[in-house]
Amino acid sequence: MTTSKTAIIKCGVKAQEFNLNNELHPHTSVSKLYIPAEADASFFKNRYPQAEIVDQKEFILEDDLIDHVIIFTPEVNDMPLIQAVLQSGKNVQIMHN
């Protein structure tokens, strides 16, 4: 089975509450992370030390090797982001609490 190349985009502030080990498919490899400056990035950096931290969401959207994007705790104003992920040809998964 092939491994899904995944990126995580964190939008809201409550992502630390997720039990990601139970949520992600075992053949998922998180390769990029986008975490807003005001968020606590240490949670994701500790969980996915192999992942590259990017400072622009576009680096995820333009990466042809990524086929799956997880968006954590999106807000109403994040709908254009979700649309952009879909238009880039990637699968999108929304996780919220």
Long-range contacts (C-beta under 8 A, 24 or more apart in sequence): 1-27, 2-27, 3-27, 3-28, 3-29, 4-28, 4-29, 4-67, 4-68, 5-29, 5-31, 5-65, 5-66, 5-67, 5-68, 6-30, 6-31, 6-66, 6-67, 6-68, 6-69, 6-70, 7-31, 7-32, 7-33, 7-34, 7-60, 7-63, 7-66, 7-68, 7-69, 7-70, 8-32, 8-33, 8-34, 8-44, 8-48, 8-51, 8-69, 8-70, 8-71, 8-72, 9-34, 9-57, 9-60, 9-69, 9-70, 9-71, 9-72, 9-81, 9-85, 10-34, 10-35, 10-36, 10-39, 10-44, 10-72, 10-73, 11-36, 11-71, 11-72, 11-73, 11-74, 11-75, 11-78, 11-81, 12-72, 12-73, 12-74, 12-75, 12-96, 13-39, 13-73, 14-73, 14-97, 15-39, 15-43, 15-44, 15-72, 15-73, 15-95, 16-40, 16-43, 17-97, 18-72, 18-95, 18-97, 20-47, 23-95, 24-70, 28-68, 31-65, 31-66, 32-59, 32-60, 32-63, 32-66, 34-59, 34-60, 57-81, 57-84, 61-85, 61-88, 61-90, 62-88, 66-90, 67-91, 68-92, 68-93, 69-93, 70-94, 70-95, 71-95, 72-96, 73-97
